[in-house]
Amino acid sequence: MIKAGNPYRKLVLVCMNERAENADCCMKRGAGDVYPKLKAAIKERYSDVRVSKTGCLGNCLTGTSVVVMPDDAWLGEVTEEDIEEILNMLS
């Protein structure tokens, strides 16, 4: 194992977990719509921020869940309307 360098200033994780039909999850709360738009907006504005899909972050009841690292900012109930505010958090 080697210690790899980190080319990114921030990492944005978007929960894309999908649970059983009757269970709450981020995908049922709009993650499938939020992720591609958030990723495109970040890519357009920042070259040093990575956006990645992730499995369950454990906050299903407050989905869509987004985590900004290394800020340790855990965001819940994220919608497309929140993208601009998230972009501002990354500056």
mmCIF file as gemmi writes it, N, C-alpha and C atoms, coordinates in Angstrom:
data_model
loop_
_atom_site.group_PDB
_atom_site.id
_atom_site.type_symbol
_atom_site.label_atom_id
_atom_site.label_alt_id
_atom_site.label_comp_id
_atom_site.label_asym_id
_atom_site.label_entity_id
_atom_site.label_seq_id
_atom_site.pdbx_PDB_ins_code
_atom_site.Cartn_x
_atom_site.Cartn_y
_atom_site.Cartn_z
_atom_site.occupancy
_atom_site.B_iso_or_equiv
_atom_site.pdbx_formal_charge
_atom_site.auth_seq_id
_atom_site.auth_asym_id
_atom_site.pdbx_PDB_model_num
ATOM 1 N N . MET Axp A 1 ? 0.845 -1.169 0 1 0 ? 1 A 1
ATOM 2 C CA . MET Axp A 1 ? 0 0 0 1 0 ? 1 A 1
ATOM 3 C C . MET Axp A 1 ? 0.894 1.237 0 1 0 ? 1 A 1
ATOM 4 N N . ILE Axp A 2 ? 0.44 2.264 -0.736 1 0 ? 2 A 1
ATOM 5 C CA . ILE Axp A 2 ? 1.126 3.545 -0.721 1 0 ? 2 A 1
ATOM 6 C C . ILE Axp A 2 ? 0.131 4.616 -0.285 1 0 ? 2 A 1
ATOM 7 N N . LYS Axp A 3 ? 0.645 5.692 0.201 1 0 ? 3 A 1
ATOM 8 C CA . LYS Axp A 3 ? -0.206 6.826 0.539 1 0 ? 3 A 1
ATOM 9 C C . LYS Axp A 3 ? -0.359 7.665 -0.722 1 0 ? 3 A 1
ATOM 10 N N . ALA Axp A 4 ? -1.56 7.69 -1.262 1 0 ? 4 A 1
ATOM 11 C CA . ALA Axp A 4 ? -1.823 8.416 -2.503 1 0 ? 4 A 1
ATOM 12 C C . ALA Axp A 4 ? -2.113 9.876 -2.201 1 0 ? 4 A 1
ATOM 13 N N . GLY Axp A 5 ? -1.784 10.728 -3.127 1 0 ? 5 A 1
ATOM 14 C CA . GLY Axp A 5 ? -2.081 12.147 -2.974 1 0 ? 5 A 1
ATOM 15 C C . GLY Axp A 5 ? -3.557 12.412 -3.208 1 0 ? 5 A 1
ATOM 16 N N . ASN Axp A 6 ? -4.042 13.509 -2.693 1 0 ? 6 A 1
ATOM 17 C CA . ASN Axp A 6 ? -5.435 13.893 -2.859 1 0 ? 6 A 1
ATOM 18 C C . ASN Axp A 6 ? -5.511 15.101 -3.787 1 0 ? 6 A 1
ATOM 19 N N . PRO Axp A 7 ? -6.036 14.911 -5.006 1 0 ? 7 A 1
ATOM 20 C CA . PRO Axp A 7 ? -6.106 16.033 -5.941 1 0 ? 7 A 1
ATOM 21 C C . PRO Axp A 7 ? -7.298 16.963 -5.711 1 0 ? 7 A 1
ATOM 22 N N . TYR Axp A 8 ? -8.127 16.667 -4.712 1 0 ? 8 A 1
ATOM 23 C CA . TYR Axp A 8 ? -9.352 17.438 -4.502 1 0 ? 8 A 1
ATOM 24 C C . TYR Axp A 8 ? -9.324 18.196 -3.187 1 0 ? 8 A 1
ATOM 25 N N . ARG Axp A 9 ? -9.863 19.379 -3.214 1 0 ? 9 A 1
ATOM 26 C CA . ARG Axp A 9 ? -9.972 20.218 -2.023 1 0 ? 9 A 1
ATOM 27 C C . ARG Axp A 9 ? -11.15 19.794 -1.158 1 0 ? 9 A 1
ATOM 28 N N . LYS Axp A 10 ? -12.209 19.333 -1.83 1 0 ? 10 A 1
ATOM 29 C CA . LYS Axp A 10 ? -13.405 18.874 -1.123 1 0 ? 10 A 1
ATOM 30 C C . LYS Axp A 10 ? -13.968 17.659 -1.834 1 0 ? 10 A 1
ATOM 31 N N . LEU Axp A 11 ? -14.712 16.874 -1.073 1 0 ? 11 A 1
ATOM 32 C CA . LEU Axp A 11 ? -15.399 15.698 -1.577 1 0 ? 11 A 1
ATOM 33 C C . LEU Axp A 11 ? -16.865 15.819 -1.173 1 0 ? 11 A 1
ATOM 34 N N . VAL Axp A 12 ? -17.756 15.691 -2.16 1 0 ? 12 A 1
ATOM 35 C CA . VAL Axp A 12 ? -19.194 15.77 -1.903 1 0 ? 12 A 1
ATOM 36 C C . VAL Axp A 12 ? -19.779 14.387 -2.166 1 0 ? 12 A 1
ATOM 37 N N . LEU Axp A 13 ? -20.376 13.805 -1.146 1 0 ? 13 A 1
ATOM 38 C CA . LEU Axp A 13 ? -20.978 12.48 -1.249 1 0 ? 13 A 1
ATOM 39 C C . LEU Axp A 13 ? -22.491 12.62 -1.304 1 0 ? 13 A 1
ATOM 40 N N . VAL Axp A 14 ? -23.11 11.947 -2.259 1 0 ? 14 A 1
ATOM 41 C CA . VAL Axp A 14 ? -24.568 11.978 -2.399 1 0 ? 14 A 1
ATOM 42 C C . VAL Axp A 14 ? -25.074 10.549 -2.236 1 0 ? 14 A 1
ATOM 43 N N . CYS Axp A 15 ? -25.911 10.323 -1.236 1 0 ? 15 A 1
ATOM 44 C CA . CYS Axp A 15 ? -26.463 8.992 -1.011 1 0 ? 15 A 1
ATOM 45 C C . CYS Axp A 15 ? -27.403 8.627 -2.161 1 0 ? 15 A 1
ATOM 46 N N . MET Axp A 16 ? -27.151 7.474 -2.748 1 0 ? 16 A 1
ATOM 47 C CA . MET Axp A 16 ? -27.976 6.975 -3.849 1 0 ? 16 A 1
ATOM 48 C C . MET Axp A 16 ? -28.601 5.633 -3.469 1 0 ? 16 A 1
ATOM 49 N N . ASN Axp A 17 ? -28.687 5.369 -2.179 1 0 ? 17 A 1
ATOM 50 C CA . ASN Axp A 17 ? -29.2 4.083 -1.711 1 0 ? 17 A 1
ATOM 51 C C . ASN Axp A 17 ? -30.695 3.944 -1.992 1 0 ? 17 A 1
ATOM 52 N N . GLU Axp A 18 ? -31.076 2.758 -2.401 1 0 ? 18 A 1
ATOM 53 C CA . GLU Axp A 18 ? -32.482 2.464 -2.65 1 0 ? 18 A 1
ATOM 54 C C . GLU Axp A 18 ? -32.88 1.256 -1.81 1 0 ? 18 A 1
ATOM 55 N N . ARG Axp A 19 ? -33.82 1.461 -0.934 1 0 ? 19 A 1
ATOM 56 C CA . ARG Axp A 19 ? -34.29 0.399 -0.035 1 0 ? 19 A 1
ATOM 57 C C . ARG Axp A 19 ? -35.529 -0.272 -0.608 1 0 ? 19 A 1
ATOM 58 N N . ALA Axp A 20 ? -36.014 -1.237 0.133 1 0 ? 20 A 1
ATOM 59 C CA . ALA Axp A 20 ? -37.218 -1.975 -0.273 1 0 ? 20 A 1
ATOM 60 C C . ALA Axp A 20 ? -38.382 -1.026 -0.541 1 0 ? 20 A 1
ATOM 61 N N . GLU Axp A 21 ? -39.341 -1.517 -1.249 1 0 ? 21 A 1
ATOM 62 C CA . GLU Axp A 21 ? -40.472 -0.729 -1.752 1 0 ? 21 A 1
ATOM 63 C C . GLU Axp A 21 ? -41.133 0.171 -0.712 1 0 ? 21 A 1
ATOM 64 N N . ASN Axp A 22 ? -41.328 -0.304 0.509 1 0 ? 22 A 1
ATOM 65 C CA . ASN Axp A 22 ? -42.064 0.462 1.516 1 0 ? 22 A 1
ATOM 66 C C . ASN Axp A 22 ? -41.174 1.243 2.467 1 0 ? 22 A 1
ATOM 67 N N . ALA Axp A 23 ? -39.879 1.209 2.252 1 0 ? 23 A 1
ATOM 68 C CA . ALA Axp A 23 ? -38.96 1.876 3.178 1 0 ? 23 A 1
ATOM 69 C C . ALA Axp A 23 ? -38.538 3.241 2.635 1 0 ? 23 A 1
ATOM 70 N N . ASP Axp A 24 ? -38.295 4.167 3.571 1 0 ? 24 A 1
ATOM 71 C CA . ASP Axp A 24 ? -37.751 5.466 3.175 1 0 ? 24 A 1
ATOM 72 C C . ASP Axp A 24 ? -36.303 5.292 2.732 1 0 ? 24 A 1
ATOM 73 N N . CYS Axp A 25 ? -35.897 6.073 1.76 1 0 ? 25 A 1
ATOM 74 C CA . CYS Axp A 25 ? -34.504 6.069 1.319 1 0 ? 25 A 1
ATOM 75 C C . CYS Axp A 25 ? -34.258 7.316 0.489 1 0 ? 25 A 1
ATOM 76 N N . CYS Axp A 26 ? -33.004 7.601 0.272 1 0 ? 26 A 1
ATOM 77 C CA . CYS Axp A 26 ? -32.646 8.808 -0.482 1 0 ? 26 A 1
ATOM 78 C C . CYS Axp A 26 ? -33.149 8.766 -1.921 1 0 ? 26 A 1
ATOM 79 N N . MET Axp A 27 ? -33.104 7.614 -2.56 1 0 ? 27 A 1
ATOM 80 C CA . MET Axp A 27 ? -33.575 7.528 -3.94 1 0 ? 27 A 1
ATOM 81 C C . MET Axp A 27 ? -35.061 7.848 -4.032 1 0 ? 27 A 1
ATOM 82 N N . LYS Axp A 28 ? -35.833 7.438 -3.055 1 0 ? 28 A 1
ATOM 83 C CA . LYS Axp A 28 ? -37.268 7.736 -3.062 1 0 ? 28 A 1
ATOM 84 C C . LYS Axp A 28 ? -37.554 9.179 -2.687 1 0 ? 28 A 1
ATOM 85 N N . ARG Axp A 29 ? -36.541 9.861 -2.183 1 0 ? 29 A 1
ATOM 86 C CA . ARG Axp A 29 ? -36.694 11.262 -1.785 1 0 ? 29 A 1
ATOM 87 C C . ARG Axp A 29 ? -36.002 12.216 -2.767 1 0 ? 29 A 1
ATOM 88 N N . GLY Axp A 30 ? -35.65 11.703 -3.96 1 0 ? 30 A 1
ATOM 89 C CA . GLY Axp A 30 ? -35.177 12.595 -5.013 1 0 ? 30 A 1
ATOM 90 C C . GLY Axp A 30 ? -33.702 12.586 -5.34 1 0 ? 30 A 1
ATOM 91 N N . ALA Axp A 31 ? -32.93 11.676 -4.748 1 0 ? 31 A 1
ATOM 92 C CA . ALA Axp A 31 ? -31.487 11.651 -5.008 1 0 ? 31 A 1
ATOM 93 C C . ALA Axp A 31 ? -31.168 11.46 -6.485 1 0 ? 31 A 1
ATOM 94 N N . GLY Axp A 32 ? -31.99 10.687 -7.171 1 0 ? 32 A 1
ATOM 95 C CA . GLY Axp A 32 ? -31.766 10.443 -8.588 1 0 ? 32 A 1
ATOM 96 C C . GLY Axp A 32 ? -31.87 11.697 -9.433 1 0 ? 32 A 1
ATOM 97 N N . ASP Axp A 33 ? -32.62 12.687 -8.961 1 0 ? 33 A 1
ATOM 98 C CA . ASP Axp A 33 ? -32.735 13.969 -9.655 1 0 ? 33 A 1
ATOM 99 C C . ASP Axp A 33 ? -31.65 14.947 -9.201 1 0 ? 33 A 1
ATOM 100 N N . VAL Axp A 34 ? -31.337 14.91 -7.914 1 0 ? 34 A 1
ATOM 101 C CA . VAL Axp A 34 ? -30.38 15.855 -7.342 1 0 ? 34 A 1
ATOM 102 C C . VAL Axp A 34 ? -28.956 15.559 -7.809 1 0 ? 34 A 1
ATOM 103 N N . TYR Axp A 35 ? -28.548 14.303 -7.755 1 0 ? 35 A 1
ATOM 104 C CA . TYR Axp A 35 ? -27.15 13.954 -8.032 1 0 ? 35 A 1
ATOM 105 C C . TYR Axp A 35 ? -26.638 14.475 -9.372 1 0 ? 35 A 1
ATOM 106 N N . PRO Axp A 36 ? -27.28 14.17 -10.507 1 0 ? 36 A 1
ATOM 107 C CA . PRO Axp A 36 ? -26.687 14.614 -11.774 1 0 ? 36 A 1
ATOM 108 C C . PRO Axp A 36 ? -26.634 16.135 -11.916 1 0 ? 36 A 1
ATOM 109 N N . LYS Axp A 37 ? -27.606 16.821 -11.363 1 0 ? 37 A 1
ATOM 110 C CA . LYS Axp A 37 ? -27.622 18.286 -11.457 1 0 ? 37 A 1
ATOM 111 C C . LYS Axp A 37 ? -26.569 18.91 -10.542 1 0 ? 37 A 1
ATOM 112 N N . LEU Axp A 38 ? -26.421 18.347 -9.349 1 0 ? 38 A 1
ATOM 113 C CA . LEU Axp A 38 ? -25.393 18.827 -8.428 1 0 ? 38 A 1
ATOM 114 C C . LEU Axp A 38 ? -24.01 18.571 -9.008 1 0 ? 38 A 1
ATOM 115 N N . LYS Axp A 39 ? -23.796 17.384 -9.547 1 0 ? 39 A 1
ATOM 116 C CA . LYS Axp A 39 ? -22.503 17.041 -10.132 1 0 ? 39 A 1
ATOM 117 C C . LYS Axp A 39 ? -22.161 17.983 -11.286 1 0 ? 39 A 1
ATOM 118 N N . ALA Axp A 40 ? -23.113 18.228 -12.167 1 0 ? 40 A 1
ATOM 119 C CA . ALA Axp A 40 ? -22.869 19.113 -13.308 1 0 ? 40 A 1
ATOM 120 C C . ALA Axp A 40 ? -22.567 20.538 -12.845 1 0 ? 40 A 1
ATOM 121 N N . ALA Axp A 41 ? -23.308 21.023 -11.863 1 0 ? 41 A 1
ATOM 122 C CA . ALA Axp A 41 ? -23.106 22.391 -11.371 1 0 ? 41 A 1
ATOM 123 C C . ALA Axp A 41 ? -21.731 22.538 -10.714 1 0 ? 41 A 1
ATOM 124 N N . ILE Axp A 42 ? -21.333 21.543 -9.939 1 0 ? 42 A 1
ATOM 125 C CA . ILE Axp A 42 ? -20.024 21.594 -9.282 1 0 ? 42 A 1
ATOM 126 C C . ILE Axp A 42 ? -18.919 21.507 -10.325 1 0 ? 42 A 1
ATOM 127 N N . LYS Axp A 43 ? -19.063 20.611 -11.277 1 0 ? 43 A 1
ATOM 128 C CA . LYS Axp A 43 ? -18.044 20.454 -12.322 1 0 ? 43 A 1
ATOM 129 C C . LYS Axp A 43 ? -17.856 21.749 -13.115 1 0 ? 43 A 1
ATOM 130 N N . GLU Axp A 44 ? -18.949 22.454 -13.345 1 0 ? 44 A 1
ATOM 131 C CA . GLU Axp A 44 ? -18.892 23.711 -14.095 1 0 ? 44 A 1
ATOM 132 C C . GLU Axp A 44 ? -18.15 24.799 -13.328 1 0 ? 44 A 1
ATOM 133 N N . ARG Axp A 45 ? -18.287 24.799 -11.999 1 0 ? 45 A 1
ATOM 134 C CA . ARG Axp A 45 ? -17.732 25.883 -11.193 1 0 ? 45 A 1
ATOM 135 C C . ARG Axp A 45 ? -16.391 25.551 -10.541 1 0 ? 45 A 1
ATOM 136 N N . TYR Axp A 46 ? -16.179 24.286 -10.181 1 0 ? 46 A 1
ATOM 137 C CA . TYR Axp A 46 ? -14.983 23.917 -9.42 1 0 ? 46 A 1
ATOM 138 C C . TYR Axp A 46 ? -14.273 22.727 -10.066 1 0 ? 46 A 1
ATOM 139 N N . SER Axp A 47 ? -12.97 22.849 -10.272 1 0 ? 47 A 1
ATOM 140 C CA . SER Axp A 47 ? -12.192 21.721 -10.788 1 0 ? 47 A 1
ATOM 141 C C . SER Axp A 47 ? -11.54 20.927 -9.667 1 0 ? 47 A 1
ATOM 142 N N . ASP Axp A 48 ? -11.591 21.445 -8.456 1 0 ? 48 A 1
ATOM 143 C CA . ASP Axp A 48 ? -10.928 20.791 -7.331 1 0 ? 48 A 1
ATOM 144 C C . ASP Axp A 48 ? -11.918 20.219 -6.308 1 0 ? 48 A 1
ATOM 145 N N . VAL Axp A 49 ? -13.142 19.962 -6.753 1 0 ? 49 A 1
ATOM 146 C CA . VAL Axp A 49 ? -14.159 19.349 -5.89 1 0 ? 49 A 1
ATOM 147 C C . VAL Axp A 49 ? -14.671 18.105 -6.595 1 0 ? 49 A 1
ATOM 148 N N . ARG Axp A 50 ? -14.675 17 -5.895 1 0 ? 50 A 1
ATOM 149 C CA . ARG Axp A 50 ? -15.129 15.716 -6.439 1 0 ? 50 A 1
ATOM 150 C C . ARG Axp A 50 ? -16.517 15.411 -5.9 1 0 ? 50 A 1
ATOM 151 N N . VAL Axp A 51 ? -17.427 14.99 -6.777 1 0 ? 51 A 1
ATOM 152 C CA . VAL Axp A 51 ? -18.773 14.574 -6.39 1 0 ? 51 A 1
ATOM 153 C C . VAL Axp A 51 ? -18.878 13.079 -6.663 1 0 ? 51 A 1
ATOM 154 N N . SER Axp A 52 ? -19.287 12.331 -5.652 1 0 ? 52 A 1
ATOM 155 C CA . SER Axp A 52 ? -19.389 10.887 -5.796 1 0 ? 52 A 1
ATOM 156 C C . SER Axp A 52 ? -20.698 10.364 -5.241 1 0 ? 52 A 1
ATOM 157 N N . LYS Axp A 53 ? -21.24 9.359 -5.907 1 0 ? 53 A 1
ATOM 158 C CA . LYS Axp A 53 ? -22.391 8.628 -5.388 1 0 ? 53 A 1
ATOM 159 C C . LYS Axp A 53 ? -21.898 7.754 -4.239 1 0 ? 53 A 1
ATOM 160 N N . THR Axp A 54 ? -22.762 7.526 -3.298 1 0 ? 54 A 1
ATOM 161 C CA . THR Axp A 54 ? -22.405 6.636 -2.206 1 0 ? 54 A 1
ATOM 162 C C . THR Axp A 54 ? -23.604 5.771 -1.849 1 0 ? 54 A 1
ATOM 163 N N . GLY Axp A 55 ? -23.335 4.713 -1.126 1 0 ? 55 A 1
ATOM 164 C CA . GLY Axp A 55 ? -24.403 3.896 -0.575 1 0 ? 55 A 1
ATOM 165 C C . GLY Axp A 55 ? -24.978 4.6 0.641 1 0 ? 55 A 1
ATOM 166 N N . CYS Axp A 56 ? -25.707 3.861 1.431 1 0 ? 56 A 1
ATOM 167 C CA . CYS Axp A 56 ? -26.428 4.43 2.566 1 0 ? 56 A 1
ATOM 168 C C . CYS Axp A 56 ? -25.498 5.177 3.524 1 0 ? 56 A 1
ATOM 169 N N . LEU Axp A 57 ? -25.897 6.396 3.846 1 0 ? 57 A 1
ATOM 170 C CA . LEU Axp A 57 ? -25.174 7.212 4.821 1 0 ? 57 A 1
ATOM 171 C C . LEU Axp A 57 ? -25.831 7.153 6.2 1 0 ? 57 A 1
ATOM 172 N N . GLY Axp A 58 ? -26.906 6.385 6.31 1 0 ? 58 A 1
ATOM 173 C CA . GLY Axp A 58 ? -27.551 6.19 7.601 1 0 ? 58 A 1
ATOM 174 C C . GLY Axp A 58 ? -28.534 7.279 8.001 1 0 ? 58 A 1
ATOM 175 N N . ASN Axp A 59 ? -28.888 8.148 7.072 1 0 ? 59 A 1
ATOM 176 C CA . ASN Axp A 59 ? -29.827 9.232 7.372 1 0 ? 59 A 1
ATOM 177 C C . ASN Axp A 59 ? -31.058 9.145 6.479 1 0 ? 59 A 1
ATOM 178 N N . CYS Axp A 60 ? -31.597 7.96 6.336 1 0 ? 60 A 1
ATOM 179 C CA . CYS Axp A 60 ? -32.7 7.726 5.398 1 0 ? 60 A 1
ATOM 180 C C . CYS Axp A 60 ? -33.895 8.645 5.635 1 0 ? 60 A 1
ATOM 181 N N . LEU Axp A 61 ? -34.206 8.909 6.883 1 0 ? 61 A 1
ATOM 182 C CA . LEU Axp A 61 ? -35.379 9.722 7.184 1 0 ? 61 A 1
ATOM 183 C C . LEU Axp A 61 ? -35.189 11.193 6.836 1 0 ? 61 A 1
ATOM 184 N N . THR Axp A 62 ? -33.941 11.61 6.582 1 0 ? 62 A 1
ATOM 185 C CA . THR Axp A 62 ? -33.695 12.992 6.176 1 0 ? 62 A 1
ATOM 186 C C . THR Axp A 62 ? -33.119 13.055 4.762 1 0 ? 62 A 1
ATOM 187 N N . GLY Axp A 63 ? -33.345 12.005 3.978 1 0 ? 63 A 1
ATOM 188 C CA . GLY Axp A 63 ? -32.841 11.982 2.599 1 0 ? 63 A 1
ATOM 189 C C . GLY Axp A 63 ? -33.504 13.055 1.775 1 0 ? 63 A 1
ATOM 190 N N . THR Axp A 64 ? -32.977 13.436 0.719 1 0 ? 64 A 1
ATOM 191 C CA . THR Axp A 64 ? -31.711 13.088 0.106 1 0 ? 64 A 1
ATOM 192 C C . THR Axp A 64 ? -30.567 13.618 0.974 1 0 ? 64 A 1
ATOM 193 N N . SER Axp A 65 ? -29.614 12.724 1.278 1 0 ? 65 A 1
ATOM 194 C CA . SER Axp A 65 ? -28.494 13.081 2.138 1 0 ? 65 A 1
ATOM 195 C C . SER Axp A 65 ? -27.266 13.418 1.308 1 0 ? 65 A 1
ATOM 196 N N . VAL Axp A 66 ? -26.588 14.5 1.699 1 0 ? 66 A 1
ATOM 197 C CA . VAL Axp A 66 ? -25.355 14.942 1.056 1 0 ? 66 A 1
ATOM 198 C C . VAL Axp A 66 ? -24.361 15.255 2.168 1 0 ? 66 A 1
ATOM 199 N N . VAL Axp A 67 ? -23.112 14.823 1.982 1 0 ? 67 A 1
ATOM 200 C CA . VAL Axp A 67 ? -22.057 15.108 2.949 1 0 ? 67 A 1
ATOM 201 C C . VAL Axp A 67 ? -20.934 15.841 2.222 1 0 ? 67 A 1
ATOM 202 N N . VAL Axp A 68 ? -20.468 16.934 2.827 1 0 ? 68 A 1
ATOM 203 C CA . VAL Axp A 68 ? -19.339 17.686 2.279 1 0 ? 68 A 1
ATOM 204 C C . VAL Axp A 68 ? -18.146 17.455 3.203 1 0 ? 68 A 1
ATOM 205 N N . MET Axp A 69 ? -17.085 16.903 2.63 1 0 ? 69 A 1
ATOM 206 C CA . MET Axp A 69 ? -15.868 16.632 3.385 1 0 ? 69 A 1
ATOM 207 C C . MET Axp A 69 ? -14.742 17.488 2.818 1 0 ? 69 A 1
ATOM 208 N N . PRO Axp A 70 ? -13.802 17.953 3.581 1 0 ? 70 A 1
ATOM 209 C CA . PRO Axp A 70 ? -13.559 17.608 4.975 1 0 ? 70 A 1
ATOM 210 C C . PRO Axp A 70 ? -14.34 18.467 5.96 1 0 ? 70 A 1
ATOM 211 N N . ASP Axp A 71 ? -15.328 19.216 5.49 1 0 ? 71 A 1
ATOM 212 C CA . ASP Axp A 71 ? -16.084 20.125 6.359 1 0 ? 71 A 1
ATOM 213 C C . ASP Axp A 71 ? -16.945 19.391 7.381 1 0 ? 71 A 1
ATOM 214 N N . ASP Axp A 72 ? -17.196 18.096 7.146 1 0 ? 72 A 1
ATOM 215 C CA . ASP Axp A 72 ? -18.075 17.308 8.002 1 0 ? 72 A 1
ATOM 216 C C . ASP Axp A 72 ? -19.461 17.946 8.063 1 0 ? 72 A 1
ATOM 217 N N . ALA Axp A 73 ? -19.919 18.449 6.915 1 0 ? 73 A 1
ATOM 218 C CA . ALA Axp A 73 ? -21.247 19.062 6.805 1 0 ? 73 A 1
ATOM 219 C C . ALA Axp A 73 ? -22.216 18.013 6.278 1 0 ? 73 A 1
ATOM 220 N N . TRP Axp A 74 ? -23.135 17.585 7.111 1 0 ? 74 A 1
ATOM 221 C CA . TRP Axp A 74 ? -24.14 16.581 6.756 1 0 ? 74 A 1
ATOM 222 C C . TRP Axp A 74 ? -25.447 17.302 6.465 1 0 ? 74 A 1
ATOM 223 N N . LEU Axp A 75 ? -25.914 17.195 5.235 1 0 ? 75 A 1
ATOM 224 C CA . LEU Axp A 75 ? -27.109 17.895 4.796 1 0 ? 75 A 1
ATOM 225 C C . LEU Axp A 75 ? -28.224 16.894 4.532 1 0 ? 75 A 1
ATOM 226 N N . GLY Axp A 76 ? -29.425 17.237 4.931 1 0 ? 76 A 1
ATOM 227 C CA . GLY Axp A 76 ? -30.576 16.372 4.709 1 0 ? 76 A 1
ATOM 228 C C . GLY Axp A 76 ? -31.683 17.107 3.983 1 0 ? 76 A 1
ATOM 229 N N . GLU Axp A 77 ? -32.604 16.328 3.435 1 0 ? 77 A 1
ATOM 230 C CA . GLU Axp A 77 ? -33.743 16.862 2.686 1 0 ? 77 A 1
ATOM 231 C C . GLU Axp A 77 ? -33.273 17.783 1.552 1 0 ? 77 A 1
ATOM 232 N N . VAL Axp A 78 ? -32.154 17.424 0.923 1 0 ? 78 A 1
ATOM 233 C CA . VAL Axp A 78 ? -31.595 18.232 -0.161 1 0 ? 78 A 1
ATOM 234 C C . VAL Axp A 78 ? -32.459 18.081 -1.411 1 0 ? 78 A 1
ATOM 235 N N . THR Axp A 79 ? -32.753 19.209 -2.029 1 0 ? 79 A 1
ATOM 236 C CA . THR Axp A 79 ? -33.506 19.228 -3.281 1 0 ? 79 A 1
ATOM 237 C C . THR Axp A 79 ? -32.7 20.001 -4.324 1 0 ? 79 A 1
ATOM 238 N N . GLU Axp A 80 ? -33.187 19.998 -5.536 1 0 ? 80 A 1
ATOM 239 C CA . GLU Axp A 80 ? -32.522 20.747 -6.607 1 0 ? 80 A 1
ATOM 240 C C . GLU Axp A 80 ? -32.424 22.231 -6.264 1 0 ? 80 A 1
ATOM 241 N N . GLU Axp A 81 ? -33.382 22.742 -5.522 1 0 ? 81 A 1
ATOM 242 C CA . GLU Axp A 81 ? -33.383 24.15 -5.135 1 0 ? 81 A 1
ATOM 243 C C . GLU Axp A 81 ? -32.225 24.494 -4.198 1 0 ? 81 A 1
ATOM 244 N N . ASP Axp A 82 ? -31.621 23.494 -3.579 1 0 ? 82 A 1
ATOM 245 C CA . ASP Axp A 82 ? -30.515 23.714 -2.638 1 0 ? 82 A 1
ATOM 246 C C . ASP Axp A 82 ? -29.151 23.733 -3.31 1 0 ? 82 A 1
ATOM 247 N N . ILE Axp A 83 ? -29.081 23.437 -4.584 1 0 ? 83 A 1
ATOM 248 C CA . ILE Axp A 83 ? -27.79 23.3 -5.257 1 0 ? 83 A 1
ATOM 249 C C . ILE Axp A 83 ? -26.965 24.576 -5.177 1 0 ? 83 A 1
ATOM 250 N N . GLU Axp A 84 ? -27.559 25.719 -5.413 1 0 ? 84 A 1
ATOM 251 C CA . GLU Axp A 84 ? -26.805 26.977 -5.361 1 0 ? 84 A 1
ATOM 252 C C . GLU Axp A 84 ? -26.214 27.207 -3.973 1 0 ? 84 A 1
ATOM 253 N N . GLU Axp A 85 ? -26.967 26.898 -2.93 1 0 ? 85 A 1
ATOM 254 C CA . GLU Axp A 85 ? -26.455 27.063 -1.572 1 0 ? 85 A 1
ATOM 255 C C . GLU Axp A 85 ? -25.282 26.12 -1.31 1 0 ? 85 A 1
ATOM 256 N N . ILE Axp A 86 ? -25.364 24.903 -1.82 1 0 ? 86 A 1
ATOM 257 C CA . ILE Axp A 86 ? -24.268 23.951 -1.68 1 0 ? 86 A 1
ATOM 258 C C . ILE Axp A 86 ? -23.044 24.464 -2.431 1 0 ? 86 A 1
ATOM 259 N N . LEU Axp A 87 ? -23.229 24.992 -3.629 1 0 ? 87 A 1
ATOM 260 C CA . LEU Axp A 87 ? -22.112 25.552 -4.378 1 0 ? 87 A 1
ATOM 261 C C . LEU Axp A 87 ? -21.425 26.66 -3.588 1 0 ? 87 A 1
ATOM 262 N N . ASN Axp A 88 ? -22.196 27.487 -2.933 1 0 ? 88 A 1
ATOM 263 C CA . ASN Axp A 88 ? -21.63 28.573 -2.135 1 0 ? 88 A 1
ATOM 264 C C . ASN Axp A 88 ? -20.863 28.039 -0.925 1 0 ? 88 A 1
ATOM 265 N N . MET Axp A 89 ? -21.288 26.911 -0.387 1 0 ? 89 A 1
ATOM 266 C CA . MET Axp A 89 ? -20.575 26.289 0.728 1 0 ? 89 A 1
ATOM 267 C C . MET Axp A 89 ? -19.172 25.827 0.316 1 0 ? 89 A 1
ATOM 268 N N . LEU Axp A 90 ? -19.009 25.539 -0.956 1 0 ? 90 A 1
ATOM 269 C CA . LEU Axp A 90 ? -17.761 24.958 -1.444 1 0 ? 90 A 1
ATOM 270 C C . LEU Axp A 90 ? -16.681 25.982 -1.748 1 0 ? 90 A 1
ATOM 271 N N . SER Axp A 91 ? -17.036 27.277 -1.714 1 0 ? 91 A 1
ATOM 272 C CA . SER Axp A 91 ? -16.036 28.294 -2.069 1 0 ? 91 A 1
ATOM 273 C C . SER Axp A 91 ? -15.081 28.587 -0.932 1 0 ? 91 A 1
